[in-house]
Amino acid sequence: MDSPADETSGGRDLRLDRVTKRFGEFLAVDALSLTIPSGSFFALLGPSGCGKTTTLRMVAGLEEPTEGSIHIGEEDVTFAKPYKRPVNTVFQSYALFPHLDIFENVAFGLRRRGSKEVKALVEGALELVELGQLARRKPAQLSGGQQQRVALARAIVNEPAVLLLDEPLGALDLKLRRQMQIELKHIQTEVGLTFVHVTHDQEEAMTMADTIAVMNGGRIEQQGSPGDLYESPSTTFVANFLGQSNLVRAAVAGTAGEDLLLDVHGQRLAMPAARRRSGEVDLLIGVRPEKIRLAPAGEVQSGDAENVVPGGVVTDASFTGVSTQYLVRMPWGQELMVFAQNTGGGVVAPGTTVDLRWDPVHTFGLDGSGDERAGVQHDEGVEPVPVG
């Protein structure tokens, strides 16, 4: 299937300008402004209730904004009917017609538009999702992953300017979901359409998206590439929601060249000044668990430029195959996480006294007045940041 991007969606960025949506007294989306470049794979990531699905539905025309405007290229689609927008949506539920075979499911939209190239377009779309040989089967004869591919082909064949994906992999098991993540990214690259993917799954967003917008409380907390968001979160919510972080209270005690010197419970640590996201003296400094190394207590290294926090005690060690995940209780009572890659060195037993070591460049500094638990995922959901 040839890429339709140049012919149908070239230069047609999706723009949201101060889009707001209220349901009675509830503010679901709060003055959201966003530009999604044509041909990109963009993810709206956040917990349930953050406003991401409502945003998607407004782009699709399934909800009307209370305020603001939505443009695709130069076209104002804010109040356009769904079928008059150059947009298609792939839902988690697939929404296939059970009485039609796969070919006719994919052809449905083309036939309604009176296309004269139904056969060629449908065959091209099915080949793209590797289902050409199953064209005459019914949906009930396919697996969940195959049905999802059919739903994707049905959306792509209409060559929309924007393809919306609403938790499209949520109904699949873990192994198939990971396989489909790779396939979706490949398909997006192949066809060159703008994909806007709504998900609560951080791994899904990071695997596929060029750009991620992390949403919370109807607003965008931070937007950027997966690498930028993970390595340099700007808020505690992003630090905790996108991966896991150790956040520790610290005070700026001085400078040394391009580094800040930090007082962390009586221990002197360093951090590049450029990694500081707050001008306050009191910070929450963060370091990702896989950046930390467990070392024997009191280990001395010549020319040591690492941050070293001594006196930790391993309280838990969970071997997961790829790595061992440790909890280490620090002298001030806080437990920190450490992920150690499985390189054959064995597991450090609980009760062992250790030092924690990491390169100062892996430290980031956030506003010390923030809630260090914001965005932490647990069985009941995610702890939000209050919206004022």
Secondary structure as GFF3:
##gff-version 3
##sequence-region A 1 388
A	DSSP	pi_helix	5	9	.	.	.	ID=ss1
A	DSSP	beta_strand	14	23	.	.	.	ID=ss2
A	DSSP	beta_strand	26	36	.	.	.	ID=ss3
A	DSSP	beta_strand	41	45	.	.	.	ID=ss4
A	DSSP	alpha_helix	52	60	.	.	.	ID=ss5
A	DSSP	beta_strand	67	72	.	.	.	ID=ss6
A	DSSP	beta_strand	75	76	.	.	.	ID=ss7
A	DSSP	three_ten_helix	82	84	.	.	.	ID=ss8
A	DSSP	beta_strand	87	91	.	.	.	ID=ss9
A	DSSP	alpha_helix	102	113	.	.	.	ID=ss10
A	DSSP	alpha_helix	118	128	.	.	.	ID=ss11
A	DSSP	three_ten_helix	132	134	.	.	.	ID=ss12
A	DSSP	three_ten_helix	139	141	.	.	.	ID=ss13
A	DSSP	alpha_helix	144	156	.	.	.	ID=ss14
A	DSSP	beta_strand	162	166	.	.	.	ID=ss15
A	DSSP	alpha_helix	174	191	.	.	.	ID=ss16
A	DSSP	beta_strand	194	199	.	.	.	ID=ss17
A	DSSP	alpha_helix	202	208	.	.	.	ID=ss18
A	DSSP	beta_strand	211	216	.	.	.	ID=ss19
A	DSSP	beta_strand	219	224	.	.	.	ID=ss20
A	DSSP	alpha_helix	226	231	.	.	.	ID=ss21
A	DSSP	alpha_helix	236	241	.	.	.	ID=ss22
A	DSSP	beta_strand	246	256	.	.	.	ID=ss23
A	DSSP	beta_strand	259	264	.	.	.	ID=ss24
A	DSSP	beta_strand	267	272	.	.	.	ID=ss25
A	DSSP	three_ten_helix	273	275	.	.	.	ID=ss26
A	DSSP	beta_strand	282	287	.	.	.	ID=ss27
A	DSSP	three_ten_helix	289	291	.	.	.	ID=ss28
A	DSSP	beta_strand	293	296	.	.	.	ID=ss29
A	DSSP	beta_strand	307	319	.	.	.	ID=ss30
A	DSSP	beta_strand	323	329	.	.	.	ID=ss31
A	DSSP	beta_strand	335	341	.	.	.	ID=ss32
A	DSSP	beta_strand	353	358	.	.	.	ID=ss33
A	DSSP	three_ten_helix	360	362	.	.	.	ID=ss34
A	DSSP	beta_strand	364	367	.	.	.	ID=ss35
A	DSSP	beta_strand	377	378	.	.	.	ID=ss36
A	DSSP	beta_strand	381	382	.	.	.	ID=ss37
###
